[in-house]
């Protein structure tokens, strides 16, 4: 029996990035909360190694996490009777899980959110989470944009603000040490870390070009390691499927041009915090790791050679002062963020965080009277067949229901026809030209240095 007055949260995760976010966010709950974590068995569930890395730096260990089937979830919730559930899940899976626990008496408060940057704020992010009680966001700008979208979609949902839990400490603040223990001397930074992403950039030729620039950087700075930091090893699942693995591309003679790779260019996985502890700089297109680096006072370079546009998830960095190109990368010219950009974008200060208070308030409301599940307002076409398709699409072979198999038989051919029709329309009706936002201006004080000597 839990102590009188204690609260309980059940974290439900699916992919590695969402599990990492859910564990880190739950670690910031007040001390009177008891937390349990389960991972839904699905095609994207993390391997044991990925799970260990996802939990690094959180209050939880791999031994505290259980993998369970979706069909067991309603029973688990009824037995545990959590006050709140943190749905650390991809958007479509949030909808599937909410349906799975519909009918559990006195349902818990349902909290959802995102493991990183959510600008631009797209309608689907709201639509998939419309039946949850609270969406946790990570910047003042995100709260404004999501508020506007929710109002336009007529979705009544509360929004909470939380500092990204991966930002281990405010920018410029020293890492704390244990009481009575002196800080151990840090290893001298020796790495330029490239934070790879599964779908940014998406095209093979763009990823090959990126590796070419990293090869040139490694040769230009032989005294530094150039680390291609990947999220998964071959065969491991990720939140987004990766078509062109960087390690595989590096082994391709087309990329390395048949020559020997420089010994200081390496591909590594593992917790980002470990890599940042050795980093002289971080390079990426749009990874949340850029924010982690800023919080750790590490110079950053956001490559804008492929443009600045929503599909690259980098428009949020406009006016940050962090953009540069492959010439800056090879030269070692990294950036510091503009102070005026920080407060509106992820560095608002912990005093502005209100998500935990909102959860407490919603739980108090639940104590007074059972919460009603908001009706689904969007994506209603298809009825039961649509719901079965949603479940089968998320769970794949882990969904063994007859309705799931039937939905596949009906939906897959229908989707094939729909996609062919859309492709034909695009061929007949040219899309309007898109305009890249361009690179924000650079100033001398935002460029950290040029050349390896300055990187040291």
Buried (B, 14 or more C-beta within 10 A) or exposed (E): EEEEEEBBBBBBBBBBBBBBBBBBBBBBBEEEBBBBBBBBBBEBBBBEBBBBBBBBBBEBEBEEBEBBBBBBBBEBBBEBEBBBBBBBBBBBBBBBBBBBBEEBEEBBBBBBBBBBBBBBBBEEBBBBBBBBBBBBBBBBBBBBBBBEBBEEBEBEBBBBBBBBBBBBEEBEEEEEEEEEEEEEEEEEBBBBBBBBBBBBBBEEEBBBBBBBBBBBBBBBBEEBBBBBBBBBEEEBBBBBEBEBBBBEBBEEEEBBEEEEBBEBBBBBBBBBBBBBBBBBBBBBBBBBBBBBBBBBEBBBBBBBBBBBBEBBBBBBBBBBBBBBBBEBBBBBBBBBBBEEBBBBBBBBEEEEBBBBEBBBBBBEEBEEEEBEBBEBEBBEEBEEBBBBBBBBBBBEEBBEBEBBEBBBEBBEEEEEEEEEEEEEEEEEEEEEEEEEBEBBEBEEEBBBBEEBEBBB
